Amino acid sequence: MDTTPFHSGERQIQARAGEAHIATRNGRLIANRIPSGALKFVDKQPFVVAASLDDQQAIWVSMLAGQPGFLKAESPEVVQLSTDYLLSAPDDRFWTNVAQHPVAGLLFIELSSRKRLKVNGTVSVASNEVGLTVRVQEAFPLCPRYIQRREVAITAIDQPTNQATLTGSQLTPELNAWIAETDTFFVGSAHDDDHLDVGHRGGKPGFVQILDNQTLQIPDYNGNSMFNSLGNFSINPRAGLLFVNFETGESLQITGHADVQFTEPSPEDPTGGTGRYWQIHIHSWLRQSSLSGLSWTFLEYSPFNVK
């Protein structure tokens, strides 16, 4: 009987990278419940990164933030998001998306400690009708590599109003400059419409290469060998990205499709020796001042960043 937690796309990339044995070992952490020791970790987070699917099957990645009480792990099987405590933009695409397609991928990430936890599952209206409940399908912790340490603080008291948005299909010079300086972003993917995933990517500023106004290229560094994102891309190229301007609280959400590239490994190349890259071909983007209620203080770069 096949008991692997990985689908065919993940297994394909694991094998091609020669890391299937490592993936098998790390895959033992994947469960259908949040580890008991991580429940308080979820509760204390002021934000969560979330992947959702719109009515055109485009993947969007959002950062949802709130005052204490916004996030609550009611049990190892259930996480609640309470809109009573919401501090991020209430018109973020996430809320409409999950109302139409009730599935979400969540990433709880504490930048200051470099701790992170994935929780993916199905969505329903919370019992108190002032938020959403996510029923866990899979949950697992992740390693601290490539996370730049930042301290986050809540600076707003009241709930925000809807924020003006800018949209487009090609990156502007201003957005190119933003991306060129980024050291952190988040990526959403899915192997089918009922299983979404969101992950973190980090590196030294400049690690995201802008090939043209509709194409970005990202090196794939050594990681946990499970290849959740790349495995999803191999069978379903739809992708979403989220860039956060930690100075202004703006977010840049990008949807598009991705492809994975394997080249001859070299310790001197931008991948740090893996020879793996992936590109995202942009279909549309949305820019919004969605996180003005939070402020971040940069502490230090990850010691794992590729030089």
Secondary structure, 3 states (H helix, E strand, C coil): CCCCCCCHHHHHHHHHCCCHHHHHHHHHHCECCCCHHHHHHHHCCCEEEEEEECCCCCEEEEEEEECCCCEEEEECCEEEEEHHHECCCCCCHHHHHHHHCCEEEEEEEECCCCEEEEEEEEEEECCCCCEEEEEEEEEEEECCCCCCEEEEEECCCCCCCCCCEEEECCCCHHHHHHHHCCCEEEEEEEEECCEEEEEEEECCCCCCEEEECCEEEEECCCCCCCCHHHHHHHHCCEEEEEEECCCCCCEEEEEEEEEEEECCCCCCCCCCCCCEEEEEEEEEEEEECCCCCEEEEEEECCCCCCC
